[in-house]
């Protein structure tokens, strides 16, 4: 199990791969990047570190720090260019499945020339543009926080509308998923049958987690799976869990302080990591499930890998796993853990 992330230690940016099982860190770029790892390829939007972008009177000056999309192949251990189109200023919202990759690009520094583009893995000369619901009423063009499975992708735009697309079909394979009376964000997908997303009621401003059955796109069926006044966005999904946030307090800047919660598909139960001594005191942002019994999140400027078996040994009633038996000798918690 590998994960990608970027660090800027003391101003010198780098991009790394981290092997979760071996606890091994590997630097794959000497520049900070927007990166995504699909299990084989690490995709990175990189600028030429040899260029001078700040001092016009010095050598190698380049007025615009153009970016390129580069990949690192962890099987063949080689680098290559994944983008051969026009230069772009910024590339973000990168996501890739085993077969497709999607990216939102900003072609110029003045936020003009935005495009959402996609291609098949390996077909780097044949990128196509996706237009369905990528342009918002404010003029921003983005397929925000995409989630993919094969050729299927879900995303939300700056108007907080959730869309589904089959990239094999392009724009004709797209349709809107979220409802008109809600703001939809952070959608996740496992197959072509259902989309999970965070929904905010436009009137009450209450959040809920919604499952949209999209078997028939003309008659989508909606089910609220988690609903209370403290639920926040979905962070990640795998075959067993939906990982989401729950607000427990406010930070000094007014942003929510949240804890991680596991919604278990097998029995529709939620397990929240709300022990008062640790999880209720530190930020846990940008959380995701790297595989196995682990969780990864950002806490302030630290990237944290949490061994959930150790957590389960301490708090067995809050343990979300059905395939791990906590060591009862380390049990510290009494009472029920379930939070809905």
C-alpha positions in Angstrom: 0.0 0.0 0.0 1.4 3.3 -1.1 0.3 6.9 -0.6 1.5 10.1 -2.2 1.8 13.5 -0.6 3.8 16.7 -0.9 5.9 18.5 1.7 7.6 21.9 1.8 10.1 21.5 4.7 11.7 24.9 5.4 10.7 26.2 2.0 12.3 23.3 -0.1 9.4 21.5 -1.6 9.4 17.8 -2.4 7.0 15.1 -3.4 7.1 11.7 -1.7 5.6 8.2 -1.9 5.0 6.5 1.4 4.7 2.7 1.7 2.2 2.2 4.5 3.0 -1.4 5.2 6.8 -1.0 5.2 6.7 2.6 6.7 9.1 3.6 4.0 9.3 7.1 2.5 10.6 7.7 -1.0 11.2 11.1 -2.6 10.1 11.0 -6.2 10.3 14.8 -7.1 12.4 17.7 -5.9 9.5 20.1 -6.3 6.3 20.4 -4.4 3.4 19.2 -6.5 -0.3 18.5 -6.8 -0.1 14.7 -6.8 -2.3 11.6 -7.0 -1.4 7.9 -6.9 -3.6 5.3 -8.6 -1.8 2.2 -7.3 0.8 2.2 -10.0 1.4 5.7 -11.3 2.1 8.8 -9.2 0.9 11.8 -11.2 2.4 15.2 -10.4 2.0 18.7 -11.7 5.6 20.0 -11.6 7.5 23.2 -12.5 11.0 23.2 -13.9 13.2 23.6 -10.7 16.1 24.7 -12.8 14.3 27.9 -14.0 14.4 31.3 -12.3 10.9 32.6 -11.8 11.6 35.7 -9.5 14.7 37.6 -10.8 14.4 38.9 -14.4 18.0 40.1 -14.4 19.4 36.6 -13.6 20.0 33.6 -15.8 17.3 31.1 -16.7 14.6 33.6 -16.0 11.1 32.4 -16.9 8.3 35.0 -16.4 5.5 32.4 -16.0 6.1 29.2 -13.9 4.5 26.8 -16.4 3.6 23.4 -15.1 3.8 19.9 -16.7 2.0 16.7 -15.7 4.6 14.1 -15.0 4.1 10.5 -13.9 6.4 8.1 -12.0 5.7 4.4 -12.8 6.3 2.4 -9.6 6.4 -0.9 -11.5 9.0 0.0 -14.2 10.6 2.7 -12.0 10.7 5.4 -14.7 9.3 8.9 -15.3 7.4 10.2 -18.3 5.3 13.1 -19.5 1.5 12.6 -19.3 0.6 15.9 -20.9 1.6 17.1 -24.4 -1.0 19.9 -24.8 -0.5 23.6 -24.3 1.4 24.9 -21.3 -0.7 25.5 -18.2 -0.2 27.6 -15.1 -1.9 25.3 -12.6 -3.2 21.8 -12.6 -5.4 20.5 -9.8 -8.3 18.2 -8.8 -6.2 15.3 -10.2 -7.7 11.9 -9.9 -7.0 8.6 -11.6 -8.4 5.1 -11.7 -6.6 2.1 -13.2 -7.9 3.2 -16.7 -8.6 6.9 -16.7 -7.2 10.2 -15.4 -9.0 13.6 -15.0 -7.5 17.0 -14.2 -8.6 20.6 -13.9 -6.2 23.1 -15.4 -5.8 26.9 -15.3 -3.9 27.9 -18.4 -3.0 31.5 -17.3 -2.2 33.2 -14.0 -5.2 35.5 -14.3 -7.6 32.5 -13.8 -8.6 32.5 -17.5 -8.5 29.5 -19.8 -9.8 27.0 -17.3 -10.5 23.5 -18.7 -11.3 20.0 -17.3 -9.5 17.4 -19.3 -9.3 13.6 -19.2 -7.7 10.7 -21.1 -7.1 6.9 -20.8 -4.0 5.9 -18.8 -1.1 5.7 -21.3 -2.9 7.6 -24.1 -1.1 10.8 -23.3 -1.4 12.3 -26.8 -5.2 12.2 -26.8 -6.6 14.3 -23.9 -10.2 15.4 -24.3 -12.2 18.2 -22.7 -15.2 17.6 -20.3 -17.7 20.4 -20.3 -20.8 19.0 -18.5 -21.4 21.0 -15.3 -17.7 22.0 -15.0 -18.4 25.8 -15.4 -20.1 27.4 -12.5 -22.3 30.5 -12.4 -19.3 32.5 -11.0 -17.2 31.5 -14.0 -14.9 29.0 -12.3 -14.2 25.9 -14.3 -13.4 22.8 -12.2 -14.3 19.2 -11.5 -13.8 19.5 -7.8 -12.6 16.6 -5.6 -13.3 13.9 -8.2 -13.8 10.2 -7.2 -13.3 7.5 -9.9 -13.9 3.9 -10.6 -12.8 2.7 -14.0 -14.3 5.1 -16.5 -16.8 6.5 -14.0 -16.2 9.8 -12.3 -18.2 11.9 -9.9 -17.3 15.5 -8.9 -18.9 18.8 -7.8 -18.6 22.3 -9.2 -18.4 25.7 -7.6 -22.2 25.9 -7.5 -22.1 22.8 -5.2 -23.8 20.5 -7.7 -22.8 16.9 -8.0 -22.3 15.3 -11.4 -21.7 11.7 -12.6 -19.9 11.0 -15.9 -18.9 7.9 -17.9 -15.6 9.1 -19.5 -16.0 6.3 -22.2 -18.9 8.4 -23.5 -17.7 11.9 -22.6 -20.3 14.6 -22.1 -23.2 12.5 -23.4 -22.4 10.1 -20.6 -23.0 12.7 -17.9 -26.0 13.6 -15.7 -26.7 15.7 -12.5 -27.0 13.7 -9.3 -27.6 16.3 -6.5 -31.0 17.9 -6.0 -32.0 21.5 -6.5 -32.8 22.2 -2.9 -29.4 21.1 -1.6 -25.7 21.9 -1.9 -23.8 18.8 -2.8 -20.1 18.3 -2.0 -17.4 15.6 -1.8 -19.0 12.8 -3.8 -17.6 9.3 -3.7 -18.2 6.3 -5.9 -17.6 2.5 -5.8 -19.5 1.4 -9.0 -22.0 2.7 -11.5 -25.0 2.1 -9.2 -24.6 4.6 -6.4 -23.1 7.9 -5.5 -22.5 9.0 -1.9 -22.1 12.7 -1.1 -22.5 15.4 1.6 -25.7 17.4 1.2 -26.5 20.7 2.9 -30.1 21.7 2.9 -30.2 25.2 1.4 -32.9 26.3 3.9 -32.0 24.7 7.2 -28.2 24.6 6.5 -28.2 21.1 8.1 -25.7 18.6 6.6 -26.5 14.9 5.9 -24.8 12.1 4.1 -26.8 10.9 1.1 -26.8 7.7 -1.0 -28.1 8.3 -4.5 -29.2 5.2 -6.3 -28.4 6.1 -10.0 -29.4 2.7 -11.5 -31.9 4.7 -13.5 -30.5 8.3 -14.1 -34.0 9.5 -14.9 -35.4 8.4 -11.5 -32.6 8.7 -9.0 -33.5 7.4 -5.5 -32.1 9.2 -2.5 -31.5 7.7 1.0 -30.2 9.7 4.0 -27.7 7.4 5.7 -26.3 9.8 8.4 -28.1 12.9 9.6 -27.4 15.1 12.6 -26.4 18.7 13.2 -22.7 17.9 13.5 -22.1 15.8 10.4 -19.6 17.3 7.9 -18.2 16.3 4.5 -17.2 12.8 3.3 -13.5 12.2 3.2 -13.0 8.8 1.6 -14.7 5.5 0.7 -13.7 1.9 0.3 -15.6 -1.4 0.1 -16.3 -1.4 3.8 -16.6 2.2 5.0 -17.5 5.7 4.3 -15.1 8.0 6.1 -16.7 11.3 7.2 -16.2 14.1 9.6 -18.1 15.1 12.7 -17.8 18.6 14.2 -17.1 18.6 18.0 -15.9 22.2 18.6 -14.7 25.3 16.9 -11.0 26.3 16.3 -9.7 29.8 17.2 -10.3 30.9 13.6 -13.9 29.7 13.6 -13.3 26.6 11.4 -14.8 23.4 12.7 -12.7 21.0 14.8 -13.7 17.6 13.7 -13.2 13.9 14.4 -13.2 11.0 12.0 -16.2 8.7 11.8 -16.5 5.3 10.0 -19.9 4.5 8.5 -19.9 0.7 8.0 -21.9 -0.4 5.0 -22.5 -4.0 6.3 -24.8 -2.9 9.1 -25.4 0.9 8.6 -23.6 1.8 11.8 -21.2 4.7 12.5 -18.1 4.6 14.8 -16.6 7.9 15.8 -13.1 8.4 17.2 -14.2 10.8 19.9 -12.0 9.9 22.9 -11.6 13.1 24.9 -7.8 12.7 25.6 -6.7 12.7 22.0 -9.0 12.9 19.1 -11.2 15.6 20.5 -8.3 18.0 20.8 -6.4 17.9 17.6 -7.3 18.7 14.0 -7.8 15.8 11.6 -8.1 17.3 8.1 -7.9 15.7 4.6 -8.4 12.2 6.0 -8.4 9.1 3.9 -8.2 5.3 4.0 -4.9 4.0 2.6 -5.9 0.4 2.9 -5.6 -2.2 5.7 -6.3 -1.1 9.3 -4.9 2.4 8.9 -6.2 6.0 8.6 -4.1 9.0 7.3 -4.9 12.6 8.1 -3.2 16.0 8.3 -3.0 17.6 11.8 -1.7 21.2 11.6 1.5 20.8 9.6 1.9 17.1 10.4 0.9 14.1 8.3 -0.3 11.4 10.6 -0.5 7.7 9.9 -2.8 6.1 12.5 -2.6 2.4 13.3 -6.2 1.6 13.9 -5.5 -1.8 15.4 -3.7 0.0 18.3 -6.8 2.3 18.5 -9.1 -0.7 18.6 -7.0 -2.3 21.4 -7.6 0.8 23.5 -11.2 1.5 22.5 -12.7 -1.8 21.4 -16.3 -0.5 21.5 -15.4 2.1 19.0 -13.5 -0.3 16.7 -15.2 -0.3 13.3 -13.6 -3.5 11.9 -15.4 -6.9 11.8 -12.1 -8.6 10.8 -10.0 -7.6 13.8 -10.5 -8.6 17.4 -9.2 -6.0 19.9 -6.9 -7.1 22.7 -9.2 -6.8 25.7 -6.3 -6.4 28.1 -5.8 -2.8 26.7 -9.5 -1.9 26.8 -10.0 1.5 28.5 -13.5 2.4 27.4 -16.9 1.5 28.8 -20.2 2.0 27.1 -21.4 2.2 23.5 -19.5 3.8 20.7 -22.2 4.1 18.1 -22.9 7.6 16.9 -25.5 8.4 14.2 
